[in-house]
């Protein structure tokens, strides 16, 4: 059963913030400071009866992009529910208009209606507001954001994080003897968050940061910084250049400018974003030989094919997060335990299998996903190290 609930309480327009618009721009960063909600456990359930789940989607903002995202998230959740053979789920959908105030209202309404757990919302500010609003009700929230700064307490994030990607690549670099890293990032929020993720990954994996170079988020800024970045690679003895650039924005300019200004092919290039999301990026001269991460390609293709067969359109890149949330909840309910939706159960070490491979929720509210390491070679993508199938193998 799927019930749509609309909250008609009026609200003020949302403050300006970075918006989540696609797979390579998943970082919907909050403009407010996250609020701690404490170490909540989660509601108990009767697994032999139907369990009510609230899905919070960004419908109602008046933006076509939000309506598209809302439809995809709801469709994917329905697809996941249809796959649950040992769990009874009553999904109720609430519109948030993509705003913190409306998300807060929707979360309160959902809990009052009997929701045992909340899936969504999408944007970081809205997710933070929803979790804080119901902090006293012992209800966990599985948000679609990938902003690690809002995670914790009763708020878990499902979106793939920079920290996860950086850790996978730095770990792989250590295996092939590349441990001296120079970071190059744009002087904007996503670039700075990416920089910090790389530094943390280096510290965890015994790598050395030889330097950090930044550049203005503009074509002229990149062109002017490229010679300096190339020179710093040589001066510091770095064997790896780790960039935060995205294929929809600064990556094409950076990877054209760097080879033209002296960056040699002997340096190992690593990337924090999914370079292949824009096929034309594969022909960039500076990317040849570079490595980045991909999810489990077989599972990703399977989900896309099933979604298209059911809804006659390809899924939005983030639709799978909604499926993953339902899949995790369903797997826990199928165990027949009353504590299925509590934090200890949600963070089980073995994790879950989702639309892009294995994933698990961490006690700090972030997540870890199994990723493959891929290389661009002759303008094509080659898998160097496959995505792990469990959390006891290589890559973790």
Number of C-alpha atoms within 10 A of each C-alpha: 10 15 12 12 16 14 16 10 9 8 12 9 12 15 12 8 14 18 16 21 16 15 16 20 17 23 25 20 22 22 12 13 10 17 15 16 18 13 15 18 18 22 18 16 19 13 20 14 10 14 19 21 22 29 33 31 28 28 21 19 16 11 12 11 15 20 18 14 23 26 18 24 28 21 20 27 25 17 20 21 21 10 14 17 10 15 21 18 21 16 24 21 22 28 26 28 25 28 26 24 22 26 31 22 21 28 33 18 18 24 19 12 12 13 21 23 26 26 29 33 35 34 28 34 28 27 34 30 24 29 33 21 18 22 21 12 16 18 24 25 30 29 32 30 32 26 25 23 17 27 30 23 22 29 30 31 32 31 25 24 22 24 23 21 28 28 23 24 26 28 22 21 21 15 10 9 10 19 22 22 29 25 24 24 24 23 15 12 13 21 21 16 19 26 26 16 21 28 21 16 22 22 14 12 16 13 20 15 19 19 18 16 18 21 22 16 16 14 16 12 16 24 19 15 20 27 17 17 25 20 13 18 23 14 11 14 14 21 20 23 24 27 25 25 26 23 23 14 14 18 22 22 20 25 22 17 22 21 17 15 17 15 22 14 14 9 19 19 21 24 21 26 23 20 28 18 16 12 12 12 21 22 15 16 18 23 27 20 19 21 27 26 28 21 22 21 17 11 16 17 13 12 22 19 15 15 21 12 11 13 13 10 12 16 22 18 17 23 25 26 27 29 23 24 24 26 22 22 23 23 19 23 26 17 13 15 15 15 20 23 24 22 24 15 19 26 20 14 15 13 21 23 19 24 24 23 22 23 25 22 25 20 17 16 23 26 23 22 30 27 27 23 20 25 24 22 15 13 17 14 19 13 16 15 15 18 24 19 15 19 18 10 10 15 20 16
